[in-house]
Structure formats: C-alpha cells, structure tokens
C-alpha cells in the first residue's frame, strides 16, 4: 500500500529531532499503527461503513479528552510562550475541530445528540486515561511526547495514502478523511508540534530521560494502534 512513500525522502522532518528519534526507535510498533488493517480498509474503500461510524463517534469523545490534556499542558508549562502554544492547541480543538467533526459526522448520519450520549469504548478509556495520567504525573515534555503519536501518526497515514497509487480516490467514501489528514493545514499543525518537541527537549532534559520518554511514546503508539479497533466496539 505504501511502498512508494518514504519518510526520509518525502517528509524528512518526521525523521529529525526528538520526534524522529522516538519514531525510529519504536519502528516496529509504529508500522503496525500506520499500516493497520483499518487504514488499509480506508485506503481501498472496503472498510465497513458501520465500523467507520463507530470510529467517528469514539474519535469525537477522544477529542474532548485531548482538549483536557491540552488544558493540563497550559498548567504544566514553565514559560508564557509554552502556555500560549498549549492554549492554542486547546482552542483549536474546542473552537474549530470539534465543530468540524460534528459536521463531518452529520454527513455519516450521526447527529450531535448521538455523539453526546455515546459511551466511551474500552480502547478510548485505556488510551485517553494514559495520556491524562502522564499529564498529571509528569511534566510538559512527558505530556507532549505522549500526545505526539496521535498528532504525527495521522499525518503520516494521510501522507502515505495520498502518495500511494493503490489508494482509491473515485468513489471512495473515505477519501475526504484521507484528504483532511494529508492536507496542508494538518501538515502545518504537525510540523509545529514536531518543532515544539525540540523546543522543549533541552530545558526539560530529554537526553538524560530518553529511555523513559521512549517507553511512554511506545505505549502511546500501542494504544493508538488499538484505538483503530474501536470501530468494532460501537
């Protein structure tokens, strides 16, 4: 599906700095995430629609928990600049992304009331509570490293599927989702996040703490991979 795409050649920023090192050092788990059967089903349009609807519902609930983590990032930040960065992420979710997600869900026959009353899946509970635990027990770098697989991974999925000649475009009900995560706006958001990790790395002692950061990152990747399966849980 993605043999034509190589991060080192097509998006080299993914392979540099702290984010690139973390991604490289858990590559086996990372490839399980970005090459998951859910992703393949989205690429060729064969994913059952009900699985995608269930995933959209859980993704809405995940965004709410992600916004809470961003709020904790504001609290954890040591500088005003870092507070503003975290506050910008939170505002983007609350003021823009949630509304966009509601609108997209409506196209799939899911109204806002159904989103509001949905129960969190076991996959969501495990993943989001792990992030919030790191948010409360660790510092800002711990939190941003734990959140990075979501931010970076969806962009890599979008880039891979955009580049692959095997991705079905015409008549694929999931093409608009692929286009969102492979588009310029989301790409810019990801690149800002990658650079922010490098901004935090030195003052928060990333080199000395790297083994612990890698464990948190790898756990988040595993939980993110499991979250694809939430489509079967609805």
JOKA-V921946 format. One record per run of one state. SS is the DSSP state (2 for helix, 1 for strand, 0 for the rest). FROM is the first residue (numbers start at 0). TO is the last residue. If there is no record, write none. Layout:
BEGIN
<<SS | FROM | TO> <SS | FROM | TO>>
END
This chain:
BEGIN
<<0 | 0 | 5> <2 | 6 | 9> <0 | 10 | 10> <2 | 11 | 14> <0 | 15 | 15> <2 | 16 | 24> <0 | 25 | 25> <2 | 26 | 33> <0 | 34 | 35> <2 | 36 | 43> <0 | 44 | 47> <2 | 48 | 75> <0 | 76 | 78> <2 | 79 | 106> <0 | 107 | 110> <2 | 111 | 116> <0 | 117 | 120> <2 | 121 | 136> <0 | 137 | 138> <2 | 139 | 162> <0 | 163 | 173> <2 | 174 | 180> <0 | 181 | 182> <2 | 183 | 202> <0 | 203 | 208> <2 | 209 | 231> <0 | 232 | 233>>
END
